[in-house]
Each structure stands twice: as structure tokens, then as C-alpha cells.
Amino acid sequence: MRVTRFVYLSAGLTCLVVAAATAAQAATLTVDLGNSQGVKSVGVFDRWDADGNANKKVNQNAKIDAPEVDFAATQSGSSRWVFSNIKPGTYDIVILAANKTRIEGFTYPPAHDFDPFFPGTATCEDQEARDFILDSISKDTQYENKVSAFYLGGDKKTIRVLVQLLRDLATSYTKGAGTMRHEIWQYNWNYGGWRKDKRTRVLDRIIMQVSELKQWHWLWEPKLGGIEVKHKDVTVHYEVPKDPDPEKLKGLYPY
């Protein structure tokens, strides 16, 4: 009996130690939205593993007004949204606001394992490279009839692009439905020119009525991407713009 009790006691102590270690590692992420009005929800995506591979399969039946977040915040007061005891990781924040507005953060994951990430705030200062890549994308033949490059970021060897692919013409899906997805495309400097990598990273994919889609803002905010949470509390300050500028905040606008 003494041996049995010792085994049970040891197991119990082990569980307590693991629980204490987990609690010590957890942190609080707070998103302070200041004077933003009409915010309905705030969540975060844990999109990529260390090599840039997706942590979960993209759901093509996802809804624009119901992001399938990994963690959802709880509102605290009028402007603060809190993720309590969130595990260490790198997160992209998504905000749902009034007037059919979705604002989302992103980073630039690599097309291949072991290559570095670029933050969403990365830029491409090489105007010649920008012009070439944007022209290449405008001529790229896709199933979608509207292909838009929103942001470019990288270095002298690699440039990545956040691309929106939208089809608002007739499809084989439900009558009146269109499709849209967002991807990260990678261009590599190779033998004196920029070449698109065959591999892309897909952020999302949706199917919805075009008449509804045309009413939405789905905007991409580099500042809300790649939020690192380790073992200390983190606070992100952001205000949802009342009248977003398409030149500064890229994405889908009502049309």
C-alpha cells in the first residue's frame, strides 16, 4: 500500500508541476482600440509553423463575417480586448467592425522550409523590381478575373507579395456566388531576373454571394501581423480608421 500511495503521490506532484509551468509560460495579449467604434469581435490566427507551413488546413467554406480564429478576445471596458493566458506564439490579429468591415494582420511566410519570414511591415524599395513584379501579376492568367497585389516586402534575393484573387463572374457554384482567396506569392532573383516561385502560401478561401461580397471592406494591416507573445504581457494599440484610405490600407473595398 505504501508503494501504491507513493506512485499516486508522485503522479499528482508531476501534474501540479506541469500545470504550474504552463501557467508560468502563459501571458496576456491586450488589443487597445482607443476610440474605435462599433467593434464586434477581435481574434488572432496562429497561421504558420516555424518553417512557414500552415498550422491548419484552409476551409473554403469559411465566412467573411466569422473568422475561424485560434483564440478570441474578451472585451474589457469600452476599448480593450483581452486574450488571457494565451500560449507563446506569433499571431495575426483580425478585427470585425461595423459597416461590414474586417481588418486583418499578416506576415510573409517563406515558400520553402528553413527560409526566413518577413514581417508584414517589410517593404520593397527597388522600384524596378516592384514594377516588374506588379506587371507580371497583372498579366498572370488565373481562374479568378480580378487579381490584386496589395503589399510587397523582401530583400535583394526574395520578394513576397500579398495577393487577392477574386472571381465575381459566373461560377459552377451556387448561382450568384463568387470566390475569393488571399495568398502570399514569392519571387526569387535568379540568373539576372525575378521569377515567380511555383509554391504559394494560402491564407484563406471563401465562397459567397457576389452581391454581398461587394458590400464589404476586407482590409489588410501590416501593423496587426506577426505579434510575438512570449512570457510577458503584450499590448497592441490600434484604432480602426473611420474612413480608410485605399492608398494606405490595402484590401477589398465596396464596389
C-alpha positions in Angstrom: 0.0 0.0 0.0 2.8 2.4 0.8 4.3 1.9 -2.7 0.9 2.5 -4.3 0.4 5.7 -2.3 3.9 6.9 -3.4 3.1 6.3 -7.0 -0.1 8.2 -6.8 1.6 11.0 -4.9 4.4 11.3 -7.4 1.9 11.4 -10.3 -0.1 14.1 -8.5 3.0 16.2 -7.9 4.0 15.8 -11.6 0.6 17.1 -12.7 0.9 20.1 -10.4 4.4 20.9 -11.7 3.3 20.7 -15.3 0.3 22.9 -14.6 2.4 25.4 -12.8 4.9 25.5 -15.6 2.1 26.0 -18.2 0.6 28.8 -16.1 4.0 30.5 -15.8 4.5 30.4 -19.6 1.1 31.9 -20.4 0.8 35.6 -21.0 -1.9 38.2 -21.7 -2.3 39.9 -25.0 -4.3 43.1 -24.9 -5.6 44.9 -28.0 -6.4 48.5 -27.1 -8.5 50.0 -29.9 -8.7 53.5 -28.4 -11.6 55.5 -29.8 -12.6 52.8 -32.4 -16.4 52.5 -32.6 -18.6 49.6 -33.5 -16.0 46.8 -33.0 -17.8 43.4 -32.8 -15.0 41.0 -32.1 -11.2 40.6 -32.0 -9.4 37.4 -32.6 -6.0 36.0 -33.6 -4.7 33.5 -36.1 -1.8 31.2 -35.3 -1.2 30.6 -39.0 2.3 29.3 -39.6 4.7 26.9 -38.1 8.5 27.7 -37.8 9.0 26.7 -41.5 6.1 28.7 -42.8 3.8 25.8 -43.3 0.1 26.3 -42.4 -0.9 25.1 -39.0 -4.3 24.0 -40.2 -6.0 23.4 -43.5 -7.8 26.3 -45.2 -11.5 25.9 -45.0 -13.1 27.0 -48.4 -16.5 27.3 -46.7 -15.2 29.9 -44.2 -17.3 33.0 -43.7 -16.1 36.6 -44.2 -18.0 37.7 -41.1 -16.9 34.7 -38.9 -13.1 34.4 -39.0 -12.1 30.9 -37.8 -9.6 32.3 -35.2 -7.4 30.3 -32.9 -8.2 32.5 -30.0 -11.0 35.1 -29.3 -10.6 38.1 -27.1 -12.9 39.2 -24.3 -13.9 42.8 -24.2 -12.8 44.7 -21.2 -14.2 48.2 -20.9 -15.0 50.2 -24.0 -11.8 49.8 -25.9 -9.7 46.9 -24.6 -9.9 43.4 -25.9 -8.0 40.8 -23.8 -6.6 37.4 -24.6 -5.9 35.9 -21.2 -3.3 33.1 -20.7 -2.5 32.9 -24.4 0.3 30.5 -25.2 3.6 31.8 -26.6 3.5 32.2 -30.3 3.3 34.6 -33.3 -0.2 35.9 -34.1 -2.1 37.8 -36.7 -4.9 39.9 -35.3 -8.3 40.2 -37.0 -10.9 42.8 -36.1 -14.6 42.7 -37.1 -16.1 46.2 -37.0 -19.3 47.9 -38.0 -20.4 48.5 -41.6 -19.2 45.2 -42.8 -15.5 45.8 -42.1 -12.8 43.2 -41.5 -9.2 44.4 -40.8 -6.6 41.7 -40.6 -2.9 41.4 -39.9 -0.4 39.3 -41.9 3.2 38.3 -42.3 5.2 37.0 -45.3 5.9 33.3 -44.7 8.5 31.6 -46.9 7.7 29.4 -49.8 10.2 26.9 -48.7 11.3 25.4 -45.4 14.2 27.0 -43.5 13.9 30.3 -45.4 13.3 33.4 -43.2 9.9 35.1 -42.5 9.4 38.7 -43.5 7.2 40.9 -41.3 4.1 42.4 -42.8 5.8 45.8 -42.4 8.6 44.7 -44.7 8.9 46.8 -47.9 10.4 46.7 -51.4 12.4 49.8 -52.1 13.6 48.6 -55.5 11.2 50.4 -57.9 12.4 48.4 -60.9 11.7 45.1 -59.2 8.3 46.4 -57.9 7.3 47.5 -61.4 8.3 44.2 -62.9 6.5 42.1 -60.3 3.3 44.1 -60.4 3.3 44.0 -64.2 3.9 40.2 -64.1 0.9 39.8 -61.7 -1.4 41.9 -63.8 -0.7 39.6 -66.8 -0.9 36.4 -64.8 -3.7 34.1 -66.0 -5.9 32.8 -63.2 -9.4 31.3 -62.8 -10.2 34.5 -60.9 -10.9 37.5 -63.1 -9.6 40.1 -60.6 -6.1 39.6 -59.3 -4.8 42.4 -57.0 -1.3 42.8 -55.4 -1.7 44.6 -52.1 1.7 44.7 -50.4 5.3 43.8 -51.4 8.1 43.1 -49.0 11.5 41.5 -49.1 15.2 41.9 -49.8 17.6 41.7 -52.8 17.1 38.0 -53.3 13.5 37.4 -52.4 10.3 39.5 -52.6 6.9 38.3 -51.4 3.5 39.7 -52.3 0.1 39.6 -50.6 -2.3 38.9 -53.4 -6.1 38.8 -53.6 -7.7 36.6 -56.2 -11.4 37.3 -56.7 -13.9 35.9 -59.2 -17.1 37.8 -59.4 -18.2 36.3 -62.7 -20.4 33.2 -63.0 -19.0 30.1 -61.4 -20.0 26.4 -61.2 -21.0 27.0 -57.5 -24.4 28.3 -56.3 -26.0 30.8 -58.6 -24.8 34.3 -57.9 -21.8 33.1 -55.8 -18.2 34.2 -56.3 -14.9 33.1 -54.9 -12.1 34.9 -53.2 -8.8 33.9 -51.6 -5.6 35.6 -50.3 -2.2 34.2 -50.9 1.5 35.0 -50.4 3.4 34.8 -53.7 7.2 34.6 -53.7 9.6 36.0 -56.4 13.2 34.9 -56.4 16.2 36.7 -58.0 17.6 34.1 -60.3 20.1 34.4 -63.2 19.6 38.2 -63.5 15.8 38.3 -63.3 12.9 37.9 -61.0 11.0 34.6 -61.3 7.8 33.6 -59.5 8.2 30.6 -57.3 5.8 27.7 -58.0 4.8 27.4 -54.4 2.4 29.8 -52.7 1.0 30.1 -49.2 -2.7 30.4 -48.9 -4.2 32.4 -46.1 -7.9 31.9 -46.7 -10.6 30.9 -49.3 -14.2 31.8 -49.3 -17.3 31.3 -51.5 -20.2 33.8 -51.1 -22.8 35.7 -53.0 -21.2 38.4 -55.1 -23.9 40.9 -54.2 -22.9 40.5 -50.5 -19.2 40.5 -51.2 -19.4 43.8 -53.0 -20.6 45.5 -49.7 -17.5 44.6 -47.7 -14.3 46.1 -46.6 -11.7 43.3 -46.1 -8.6 45.3 -45.3 -5.0 44.2 -44.6 -3.0 46.0 -41.9 0.7 45.1 -41.7 0.8 46.5 -38.1 -1.5 43.8 -36.9 0.6 40.9 -38.1 3.4 38.9 -36.6 2.6 39.9 -33.0 5.1 38.0 -30.8 3.9 36.8 -27.4 6.4 35.0 -25.2 6.3 35.0 -21.4 5.5 38.7 -20.8 2.2 40.5 -21.3 1.9 42.4 -24.6 -0.3 45.3 -25.5 -1.1 46.4 -29.1 -2.5 49.9 -29.7 -4.6 50.4 -32.9 -7.6 52.5 -34.0 -10.0 51.3 -36.7 -10.0 54.1 -39.3 -13.4 55.7 -39.8 -12.7 56.5 -43.4 -9.9 54.1 -44.6 -7.7 55.3 -47.4 -7.2 52.7 -50.2 -3.7 54.1 -50.9 -2.6 53.4 -47.3 -4.7 50.4 -46.2 -4.9 47.9 -49.0 -7.7 45.4 -49.5 -11.2 44.9 -50.7 -13.4 48.0 -50.7 -17.1 48.1 -51.6 -17.7 48.4 -55.3 
